[in-house]
Amino acid sequence: MAPLIIALLQLIDTVLALYVWVLIISAVLSWLIAFDVINTRNRFVYTVSDMLYRLTEPVLGRVRAVLPNLGGLDLSPVVVILAIMFIRSLLAGYAGSIVGTFG
């Protein structure tokens, strides 16, 4: 049973790590679009931007609803990344305790 739980925890950890990269790429892409380095008239840029928006907005929208308005500064990706880092450290602790118990 322990190898199954550890494999599941590793899968969750990997998905969380990938989501952090999605958040970072989404933030950088939004800056590039805002400063008109790239534009959404390009179909590929629009498709990637829309996909990243759909992946991140459900989480970031809920965090934005709780955070105070800081003008043009959006700290929601930072808050979500910190929360993910906290969850990943909790998962690592649980995996360590499982290995210690059954090892």
LINFEN-V769302 format. One record per helix or strand of 2 or more residues. SS is the DSSP state (H for helix, E for strand). FROM is the first residue (numbers start at 0). LEN is the number of residues. If there is no record, write none. Layout:
ss->(SS	SS)
from->(FROM	FROM)
len->(LEN	LEN)
This chain:
ss->(H	H	H)
from->(1	42	75)
len->(33	24	27)
